[in-house]
Structures are given as structure tokens and as C-alpha cells.
Amino acid sequence: MSEFHVPGMKCQRCVSKIVETVKTRDREAIVVADPSVGHLSIDSPLAAEQFEDIISDLGYRITRKP
């Protein structure tokens, strides 16, 4: 599981956009987001870097949580 901080993800529309984009890479990924604190977790066998790239391509700043 990969954990991220996405400070620009502040509403449900942002969450939907990110989830849809993640699902284009891995249809089976489990995505949990809390826009109130900018927390995003993605359960997928794909590398976290792939998700960092596609989410930053959407215009969001993203950092991986240790």
C-alpha cells in the first residue's frame, strides 16, 4: 500500500478525478482519500512512483508518506 499527501485535493470532485485516473492504470486498485487532510492511500501492486507521476500530471502536488 502506498500512502500520499496531496494538499490540493480538497473536495469530492478532486477525489473523483484522482480515483478515475488511478483506475486507468490499475482497475483493481483500492483507493481511499480524505480530502479534509489531503490523505490518499492506494492499494495496488504497481509502484508508488507510477501513481506519483499520473497524479502530478493532473496538476496536484503529491508527496509520498514514509
PyMOL Python script that loads the backbone (N, CA, C, O; Angstrom):
from pymol import cmd

cmd.read_pdbstr("""\
ATOM      1  N   MET A   1       0.850  -1.170   0.000  1.00  0.00           N
ATOM      2  CA  MET A   1       0.000   0.000   0.000  1.00  0.00           C
ATOM      3  C   MET A   1       0.894   1.231   0.000  1.00  0.00           C
ATOM      4  O   MET A   1       1.918   1.275   0.683  1.00  0.00           O
ATOM      5  N   SER A   2       0.491   2.225  -0.776  1.00  0.00           N
ATOM      6  CA  SER A   2       1.222   3.483  -0.862  1.00  0.00           C
ATOM      7  C   SER A   2       0.396   4.579  -0.212  1.00  0.00           C
ATOM      8  O   SER A   2      -0.812   4.678  -0.429  1.00  0.00           O
ATOM      9  N   GLU A   3       1.060   5.396   0.585  1.00  0.00           N
ATOM     10  CA  GLU A   3       0.411   6.499   1.290  1.00  0.00           C
ATOM     11  C   GLU A   3       0.977   7.813   0.767  1.00  0.00           C
ATOM     12  O   GLU A   3       2.189   7.960   0.608  1.00  0.00           O
ATOM     13  N   PHE A   4       0.080   8.773   0.499  1.00  0.00           N
ATOM     14  CA  PHE A   4       0.499  10.052  -0.059  1.00  0.00           C
ATOM     15  C   PHE A   4      -0.161  11.216   0.659  1.00  0.00           C
ATOM     16  O   PHE A   4      -1.200  11.072   1.303  1.00  0.00           O
ATOM     17  N   HIS A   5       0.477  12.380   0.528  1.00  0.00           N
ATOM     18  CA  HIS A   5      -0.123  13.638   0.955  1.00  0.00           C
ATOM     19  C   HIS A   5      -0.343  14.458  -0.313  1.00  0.00           C
ATOM     20  O   HIS A   5       0.596  14.727  -1.061  1.00  0.00           O
ATOM     21  N   VAL A   6      -1.596  14.850  -0.545  1.00  0.00           N
ATOM     22  CA  VAL A   6      -1.973  15.621  -1.725  1.00  0.00           C
ATOM     23  C   VAL A   6      -2.705  16.873  -1.217  1.00  0.00           C
ATOM     24  O   VAL A   6      -3.931  16.868  -1.114  1.00  0.00           O
ATOM     25  N   PRO A   7      -1.967  17.942  -0.902  1.00  0.00           N
ATOM     26  CA  PRO A   7      -2.593  19.108  -0.275  1.00  0.00           C
ATOM     27  C   PRO A   7      -3.646  19.806  -1.141  1.00  0.00           C
ATOM     28  O   PRO A   7      -4.536  20.459  -0.597  1.00  0.00           O
ATOM     29  N   GLY A   8      -3.573  19.688  -2.454  1.00  0.00           N
ATOM     30  CA  GLY A   8      -4.552  20.343  -3.323  1.00  0.00           C
ATOM     31  C   GLY A   8      -5.850  19.579  -3.500  1.00  0.00           C
ATOM     32  O   GLY A   8      -6.787  20.084  -4.119  1.00  0.00           O
ATOM     33  N   MET A   9      -5.918  18.368  -2.963  1.00  0.00           N
ATOM     34  CA  MET A   9      -7.121  17.536  -3.066  1.00  0.00           C
ATOM     35  C   MET A   9      -8.053  17.941  -1.924  1.00  0.00           C
ATOM     36  O   MET A   9      -7.955  17.413  -0.817  1.00  0.00           O
ATOM     37  N   LYS A  10      -8.961  18.887  -2.206  1.00  0.00           N
ATOM     38  CA  LYS A  10      -9.760  19.464  -1.125  1.00  0.00           C
ATOM     39  C   LYS A  10     -11.253  19.216  -1.221  1.00  0.00           C
ATOM     40  O   LYS A  10     -12.006  19.624  -0.337  1.00  0.00           O
ATOM     41  N   CYS A  11     -11.695  18.551  -2.283  1.00  0.00           N
ATOM     42  CA  CYS A  11     -13.133  18.336  -2.434  1.00  0.00           C
ATOM     43  C   CYS A  11     -13.395  16.974  -3.080  1.00  0.00           C
ATOM     44  O   CYS A  11     -12.474  16.301  -3.542  1.00  0.00           O
ATOM     45  N   GLN A  12     -14.645  16.596  -3.098  1.00  0.00           N
ATOM     46  CA  GLN A  12     -15.018  15.299  -3.667  1.00  0.00           C
ATOM     47  C   GLN A  12     -14.748  15.244  -5.164  1.00  0.00           C
ATOM     48  O   GLN A  12     -14.425  14.184  -5.700  1.00  0.00           O
ATOM     49  N   ARG A  13     -14.876  16.368  -5.833  1.00  0.00           N
ATOM     50  CA  ARG A  13     -14.581  16.397  -7.279  1.00  0.00           C
ATOM     51  C   ARG A  13     -13.104  16.069  -7.524  1.00  0.00           C
ATOM     52  O   ARG A  13     -12.769  15.335  -8.454  1.00  0.00           O
ATOM     53  N   CYS A  14     -12.221  16.625  -6.675  1.00  0.00           N
ATOM     54  CA  CYS A  14     -10.793  16.318  -6.783  1.00  0.00           C
ATOM     55  C   CYS A  14     -10.547  14.826  -6.551  1.00  0.00           C
ATOM     56  O   CYS A  14      -9.795  14.187  -7.287  1.00  0.00           O
ATOM     57  N   VAL A  15     -11.187  14.289  -5.528  1.00  0.00           N
ATOM     58  CA  VAL A  15     -11.042  12.867  -5.211  1.00  0.00           C
ATOM     59  C   VAL A  15     -11.491  12.018  -6.395  1.00  0.00           C
ATOM     60  O   VAL A  15     -10.794  11.080  -6.782  1.00  0.00           O
ATOM     61  N   SER A  16     -12.634  12.334  -6.967  1.00  0.00           N
ATOM     62  CA  SER A  16     -13.154  11.565  -8.102  1.00  0.00           C
ATOM     63  C   SER A  16     -12.188  11.592  -9.277  1.00  0.00           C
ATOM     64  O   SER A  16     -11.959  10.569  -9.923  1.00  0.00           O
ATOM     65  N   LYS A  17     -11.631  12.747  -9.550  1.00  0.00           N
ATOM     66  CA  LYS A  17     -10.687  12.900 -10.659  1.00  0.00           C
ATOM     67  C   LYS A  17      -9.449  12.027 -10.432  1.00  0.00           C
ATOM     68  O   LYS A  17      -8.976  11.358 -11.350  1.00  0.00           O
ATOM     69  N   ILE A  18      -8.936  12.040  -9.215  1.00  0.00           N
ATOM     70  CA  ILE A  18      -7.749  11.244  -8.891  1.00  0.00           C
ATOM     71  C   ILE A  18      -8.066   9.749  -8.944  1.00  0.00           C
ATOM     72  O   ILE A  18      -7.295   8.974  -9.510  1.00  0.00           O
ATOM     73  N   VAL A  19      -9.182   9.346  -8.365  1.00  0.00           N
ATOM     74  CA  VAL A  19      -9.559   7.933  -8.362  1.00  0.00           C
ATOM     75  C   VAL A  19      -9.736   7.420  -9.792  1.00  0.00           C
ATOM     76  O   VAL A  19      -9.243   6.343 -10.126  1.00  0.00           O
ATOM     77  N   GLU A  20     -10.423   8.171 -10.624  1.00  0.00           N
ATOM     78  CA  GLU A  20     -10.616   7.753 -12.020  1.00  0.00           C
ATOM     79  C   GLU A  20      -9.287   7.584 -12.738  1.00  0.00           C
ATOM     80  O   GLU A  20      -9.108   6.643 -13.512  1.00  0.00           O
ATOM     81  N   THR A  21      -8.362   8.492 -12.481  1.00  0.00           N
ATOM     82  CA  THR A  21      -7.051   8.420 -13.131  1.00  0.00           C
ATOM     83  C   THR A  21      -6.259   7.219 -12.632  1.00  0.00           C
ATOM     84  O   THR A  21      -5.627   6.524 -13.426  1.00  0.00           O
ATOM     85  N   VAL A  22      -6.285   6.969 -11.337  1.00  0.00           N
ATOM     86  CA  VAL A  22      -5.594   5.804 -10.778  1.00  0.00           C
ATOM     87  C   VAL A  22      -6.171   4.523 -11.383  1.00  0.00           C
ATOM     88  O   VAL A  22      -5.431   3.602 -11.727  1.00  0.00           O
ATOM     89  N   LYS A  23      -7.480   4.474 -11.507  1.00  0.00           N
ATOM     90  CA  LYS A  23      -8.143   3.271 -12.043  1.00  0.00           C
ATOM     91  C   LYS A  23      -7.807   3.025 -13.518  1.00  0.00           C
ATOM     92  O   LYS A  23      -7.968   1.903 -13.998  1.00  0.00           O
ATOM     93  N   THR A  24      -7.344   4.047 -14.245  1.00  0.00           N
ATOM     94  CA  THR A  24      -6.922   3.811 -15.630  1.00  0.00           C
ATOM     95  C   THR A  24      -5.640   2.994 -15.676  1.00  0.00           C
ATOM     96  O   THR A  24      -5.377   2.302 -16.659  1.00  0.00           O
ATOM     97  N   ARG A  25      -4.832   3.073 -14.605  1.00  0.00           N
ATOM     98  CA  ARG A  25      -3.599   2.291 -14.526  1.00  0.00           C
ATOM     99  C   ARG A  25      -3.809   0.926 -13.905  1.00  0.00           C
ATOM    100  O   ARG A  25      -3.188  -0.058 -14.307  1.00  0.00           O
ATOM    101  N   ASP A  26      -4.694   0.876 -12.916  1.00  0.00           N
ATOM    102  CA  ASP A  26      -4.960  -0.395 -12.237  1.00  0.00           C
ATOM    103  C   ASP A  26      -6.434  -0.427 -11.847  1.00  0.00           C
ATOM    104  O   ASP A  26      -6.839   0.186 -10.859  1.00  0.00           O
ATOM    105  N   ARG A  27      -7.220  -1.140 -12.624  1.00  0.00           N
ATOM    106  CA  ARG A  27      -8.669  -1.202 -12.392  1.00  0.00           C
ATOM    107  C   ARG A  27      -9.025  -1.810 -11.046  1.00  0.00           C
ATOM    108  O   ARG A  27     -10.099  -1.543 -10.508  1.00  0.00           O
ATOM    109  N   GLU A  28      -8.132  -2.626 -10.498  1.00  0.00           N
ATOM    110  CA  GLU A  28      -8.393  -3.312  -9.237  1.00  0.00           C
ATOM    111  C   GLU A  28      -7.872  -2.541  -8.014  1.00  0.00           C
ATOM    112  O   GLU A  28      -8.066  -2.980  -6.881  1.00  0.00           O
ATOM    113  N   ALA A  29      -7.230  -1.425  -8.232  1.00  0.00           N
ATOM    114  CA  ALA A  29      -6.654  -0.655  -7.120  1.00  0.00           C
ATOM    115  C   ALA A  29      -7.747  -0.234  -6.138  1.00  0.00           C
ATOM    116  O   ALA A  29      -8.865   0.100  -6.531  1.00  0.00           O
ATOM    117  N   ILE A  30      -7.400  -0.259  -4.872  1.00  0.00           N
ATOM    118  CA  ILE A  30      -8.293   0.238  -3.835  1.00  0.00           C
ATOM    119  C   ILE A  30      -7.760   1.601  -3.424  1.00  0.00           C
ATOM    120  O   ILE A  30      -6.637   1.725  -2.934  1.00  0.00           O
ATOM    121  N   VAL A  31      -8.580   2.614  -3.631  1.00  0.00           N
ATOM    122  CA  VAL A  31      -8.164   3.991  -3.377  1.00  0.00           C
ATOM    123  C   VAL A  31      -9.028   4.562  -2.254  1.00  0.00           C
ATOM    124  O   VAL A  31     -10.257   4.519  -2.313  1.00  0.00           O
ATOM    125  N   VAL A  32      -8.366   5.094  -1.239  1.00  0.00           N
ATOM    126  CA  VAL A  32      -9.061   5.726  -0.121  1.00  0.00           C
ATOM    127  C   VAL A  32      -8.501   7.134   0.018  1.00  0.00           C
ATOM    128  O   VAL A  32      -7.288   7.324   0.104  1.00  0.00           O
ATOM    129  N   ALA A  33      -9.392   8.117   0.040  1.00  0.00           N
ATOM    130  CA  ALA A  33      -8.948   9.506   0.120  1.00  0.00           C
ATOM    131  C   ALA A  33      -9.711  10.249   1.203  1.00  0.00           C
ATOM    132  O   ALA A  33     -10.903  10.027   1.416  1.00  0.00           O
ATOM    133  N   ASP A  34      -8.999  11.130   1.877  1.00  0.00           N
ATOM    134  CA  ASP A  34      -9.607  12.015   2.863  1.00  0.00           C
ATOM    135  C   ASP A  34      -9.207  13.437   2.491  1.00  0.00           C
ATOM    136  O   ASP A  34      -8.136  13.907   2.875  1.00  0.00           O
ATOM    137  N   PRO A  35     -10.075  14.127   1.738  1.00  0.00           N
ATOM    138  CA  PRO A  35      -9.708  15.470   1.274  1.00  0.00           C
ATOM    139  C   PRO A  35      -9.585  16.489   2.397  1.00  0.00           C
ATOM    140  O   PRO A  35      -8.946  17.525   2.211  1.00  0.00           O
ATOM    141  N   SER A  36     -10.172  16.230   3.544  1.00  0.00           N
ATOM    142  CA  SER A  36     -10.084  17.195   4.641  1.00  0.00           C
ATOM    143  C   SER A  36      -8.647  17.357   5.142  1.00  0.00           C
ATOM    144  O   SER A  36      -8.295  18.403   5.687  1.00  0.00           O
ATOM    145  N   VAL A  37      -7.816  16.325   4.959  1.00  0.00           N
ATOM    146  CA  VAL A  37      -6.409  16.399   5.369  1.00  0.00           C
ATOM    147  C   VAL A  37      -5.453  16.117   4.221  1.00  0.00           C
ATOM    148  O   VAL A  37      -4.239  16.095   4.421  1.00  0.00           O
ATOM    149  N   GLY A  38      -5.984  15.900   3.016  1.00  0.00           N
ATOM    150  CA  GLY A  38      -5.147  15.649   1.849  1.00  0.00           C
ATOM    151  C   GLY A  38      -4.467  14.289   1.858  1.00  0.00           C
ATOM    152  O   GLY A  38      -3.394  14.123   1.280  1.00  0.00           O
ATOM    153  N   HIS A  39      -5.093  13.312   2.516  1.00  0.00           N
ATOM    154  CA  HIS A  39      -4.508  11.969   2.607  1.00  0.00           C
ATOM    155  C   HIS A  39      -5.057  11.079   1.493  1.00  0.00           C
ATOM    156  O   HIS A  39      -6.255  11.072   1.209  1.00  0.00           O
ATOM    157  N   LEU A  40      -4.149  10.330   0.872  1.00  0.00           N
ATOM    158  CA  LEU A  40      -4.518   9.402  -0.188  1.00  0.00           C
ATOM    159  C   LEU A  40      -3.754   8.105   0.016  1.00  0.00           C
ATOM    160  O   LEU A  40      -2.533   8.117   0.175  1.00  0.00           O
ATOM    161  N   SER A  41      -4.469   6.986   0.013  1.00  0.00           N
ATOM    162  CA  SER A  41      -3.798   5.684   0.049  1.00  0.00           C
ATOM    163  C   SER A  41      -4.274   4.870  -1.136  1.00  0.00           C
ATOM    164  O   SER A  41      -5.447   4.891  -1.509  1.00  0.00           O
ATOM    165  N   ILE A  42      -3.326   4.153  -1.712  1.00  0.00           N
ATOM    166  CA  ILE A  42      -3.607   3.333  -2.885  1.00  0.00           C
ATOM    167  C   ILE A  42      -3.048   1.943  -2.639  1.00  0.00           C
ATOM    168  O   ILE A  42      -1.847   1.773  -2.431  1.00  0.00           O
ATOM    169  N   ASP A  43      -3.928   0.951  -2.665  1.00  0.00           N
ATOM    170  CA  ASP A  43      -3.522  -0.435  -2.515  1.00  0.00           C
ATOM    171  C   ASP A  43      -3.475  -1.051  -3.908  1.00  0.00           C
ATOM    172  O   ASP A  43      -4.506  -1.316  -4.527  1.00  0.00           O
ATOM    173  N   SER A  44      -2.251  -1.271  -4.384  1.00  0.00           N
ATOM    174  CA  SER A  44      -2.047  -1.771  -5.742  1.00  0.00           C
ATOM    175  C   SER A  44      -0.663  -2.405  -5.819  1.00  0.00           C
ATOM    176  O   SER A  44       0.247  -1.991  -5.101  1.00  0.00           O
ATOM    177  N   PRO A  45      -0.495  -3.406  -6.683  1.00  0.00           N
ATOM    178  CA  PRO A  45       0.837  -3.979  -6.859  1.00  0.00           C
ATOM    179  C   PRO A  45       1.771  -3.084  -7.680  1.00  0.00           C
ATOM    180  O   PRO A  45       2.970  -3.351  -7.760  1.00  0.00           O
ATOM    181  N   LEU A  46       1.232  -2.035  -8.285  1.00  0.00           N
ATOM    182  CA  LEU A  46       2.069  -1.132  -9.080  1.00  0.00           C
ATOM    183  C   LEU A  46       2.922  -0.256  -8.173  1.00  0.00           C
ATOM    184  O   LEU A  46       2.580  -0.023  -7.014  1.00  0.00           O
ATOM    185  N   ALA A  47       4.027   0.220  -8.712  1.00  0.00           N
ATOM    186  CA  ALA A  47       4.960   1.054  -7.949  1.00  0.00           C
ATOM    187  C   ALA A  47       4.344   2.412  -7.626  1.00  0.00           C
ATOM    188  O   ALA A  47       3.621   2.991  -8.436  1.00  0.00           O
ATOM    189  N   ALA A  48       4.643   2.904  -6.434  1.00  0.00           N
ATOM    190  CA  ALA A  48       4.126   4.202  -5.982  1.00  0.00           C
ATOM    191  C   ALA A  48       4.530   5.321  -6.934  1.00  0.00           C
ATOM    192  O   ALA A  48       3.775   6.275  -7.123  1.00  0.00           O
ATOM    193  N   GLU A  49       5.702   5.216  -7.531  1.00  0.00           N
ATOM    194  CA  GLU A  49       6.177   6.252  -8.447  1.00  0.00           C
ATOM    195  C   GLU A  49       5.230   6.447  -9.625  1.00  0.00           C
ATOM    196  O   GLU A  49       5.061   7.567 -10.107  1.00  0.00           O
ATOM    197  N   GLN A  50       4.617   5.374 -10.086  1.00  0.00           N
ATOM    198  CA  GLN A  50       3.676   5.479 -11.200  1.00  0.00           C
ATOM    199  C   GLN A  50       2.492   6.353 -10.820  1.00  0.00           C
ATOM    200  O   GLN A  50       2.025   7.158 -11.626  1.00  0.00           O
ATOM    201  N   PHE A  51       2.008   6.196  -9.599  1.00  0.00           N
ATOM    202  CA  PHE A  51       0.877   6.996  -9.149  1.00  0.00           C
ATOM    203  C   PHE A  51       1.296   8.440  -8.892  1.00  0.00           C
ATOM    204  O   PHE A  51       0.529   9.365  -9.161  1.00  0.00           O
ATOM    205  N   GLU A  52       2.501   8.639  -8.378  1.00  0.00           N
ATOM    206  CA  GLU A  52       3.003   9.995  -8.188  1.00  0.00           C
ATOM    207  C   GLU A  52       3.025  10.739  -9.524  1.00  0.00           C
ATOM    208  O   GLU A  52       2.620  11.898  -9.606  1.00  0.00           O
ATOM    209  N   ASP A  53       3.501  10.063 -10.561  1.00  0.00           N
ATOM    210  CA  ASP A  53       3.589  10.687 -11.880  1.00  0.00           C
ATOM    211  C   ASP A  53       2.220  11.045 -12.441  1.00  0.00           C
ATOM    212  O   ASP A  53       2.024  12.166 -12.912  1.00  0.00           O
ATOM    213  N   ILE A  54       1.272  10.114 -12.401  1.00  0.00           N
ATOM    214  CA  ILE A  54      -0.021  10.405 -13.024  1.00  0.00           C
ATOM    215  C   ILE A  54      -0.813  11.440 -12.237  1.00  0.00           C
ATOM    216  O   ILE A  54      -1.565  12.217 -12.826  1.00  0.00           O
ATOM    217  N   ILE A  55      -0.656  11.463 -10.922  1.00  0.00           N
ATOM    218  CA  ILE A  55      -1.382  12.449 -10.116  1.00  0.00           C
ATOM    219  C   ILE A  55      -0.754  13.830 -10.275  1.00  0.00           C
ATOM    220  O   ILE A  55      -1.469  14.830 -10.334  1.00  0.00           O
ATOM    221  N   SER A  56       0.562  13.896 -10.345  1.00  0.00           N
ATOM    222  CA  SER A  56       1.198  15.197 -10.573  1.00  0.00           C
ATOM    223  C   SER A  56       0.883  15.706 -11.980  1.00  0.00           C
ATOM    224  O   SER A  56       0.807  16.916 -12.195  1.00  0.00           O
ATOM    225  N   ASP A  57       0.698  14.796 -12.941  1.00  0.00           N
ATOM    226  CA  ASP A  57       0.289  15.206 -14.289  1.00  0.00           C
ATOM    227  C   ASP A  57      -1.101  15.848 -14.297  1.00  0.00           C
ATOM    228  O   ASP A  57      -1.431  16.605 -15.210  1.00  0.00           O
ATOM    229  N   LEU A  58      -1.911  15.546 -13.284  1.00  0.00           N
ATOM    230  CA  LEU A  58      -3.227  16.180 -13.154  1.00  0.00           C
ATOM    231  C   LEU A  58      -3.116  17.594 -12.591  1.00  0.00           C
ATOM    232  O   LEU A  58      -4.091  18.346 -12.584  1.00  0.00           O
ATOM    233  N   GLY A  59      -1.916  17.951 -12.118  1.00  0.00           N
ATOM    234  CA  GLY A  59      -1.701  19.288 -11.581  1.00  0.00           C
ATOM    235  C   GLY A  59      -1.659  19.359 -10.067  1.00  0.00           C
ATOM    236  O   GLY A  59      -1.632  20.451  -9.500  1.00  0.00           O
ATOM    237  N   TYR A  60      -1.651  18.207  -9.399  1.00  0.00           N
ATOM    238  CA  TYR A  60      -1.597  18.169  -7.946  1.00  0.00           C
ATOM    239  C   TYR A  60      -0.167  17.990  -7.462  1.00  0.00           C
ATOM    240  O   TYR A  60       0.611  17.243  -8.054  1.00  0.00           O
ATOM    241  N   ARG A  61       0.168  18.674  -6.392  1.00  0.00           N
ATOM    242  CA  ARG A  61       1.437  18.414  -5.721  1.00  0.00           C
ATOM    243  C   ARG A  61       1.215  17.168  -4.878  1.00  0.00           C
ATOM    244  O   ARG A  61       0.195  17.052  -4.199  1.00  0.00           O
ATOM    245  N   ILE A  62       2.153  16.243  -4.915  1.00  0.00           N
ATOM    246  CA  ILE A  62       1.991  14.974  -4.203  1.00  0.00           C
ATOM    247  C   ILE A  62       3.311  14.570  -3.584  1.00  0.00           C
ATOM    248  O   ILE A  62       4.359  14.672  -4.223  1.00  0.00           O
ATOM    249  N   THR A  63       3.267  14.112  -2.347  1.00  0.00           N
ATOM    250  CA  THR A  63       4.452  13.575  -1.693  1.00  0.00           C
ATOM    251  C   THR A  63       4.093  12.238  -1.063  1.00  0.00           C
ATOM    252  O   THR A  63       2.981  12.043  -0.571  1.00  0.00           O
ATOM    253  N   ARG A  64       5.039  11.335  -1.086  1.00  0.00           N
ATOM    254  CA  ARG A  64       4.824  10.013  -0.501  1.00  0.00           C
ATOM    255  C   ARG A  64       5.081  10.073   0.996  1.00  0.00           C
ATOM    256  O   ARG A  64       6.042  10.692   1.452  1.00  0.00           O
ATOM    257  N   LYS A  65       4.217   9.428   1.744  1.00  0.00           N
ATOM    258  CA  LYS A  65       4.406   9.336   3.191  1.00  0.00           C
ATOM    259  C   LYS A  65       5.248   8.114   3.490  1.00  0.00           C
ATOM    260  O   LYS A  65       5.079   7.069   2.862  1.00  0.00           O
ATOM    261  N   PRO A  66       6.159   8.238   4.453  1.00  0.00           N
ATOM    262  CA  PRO A  66       7.012   7.086   4.793  1.00  0.00           C
ATOM    263  C   PRO A  66       6.215   5.973   5.449  1.00  0.00           C
ATOM    264  O   PRO A  66       6.777   4.934   5.797  1.00  0.00           O
TER     265      PRO A  66
END
""", "prot")
cmd.dss("prot")
cmd.show_as("cartoon", "prot")
cmd.util.cbc("prot")
cmd.orient("prot")
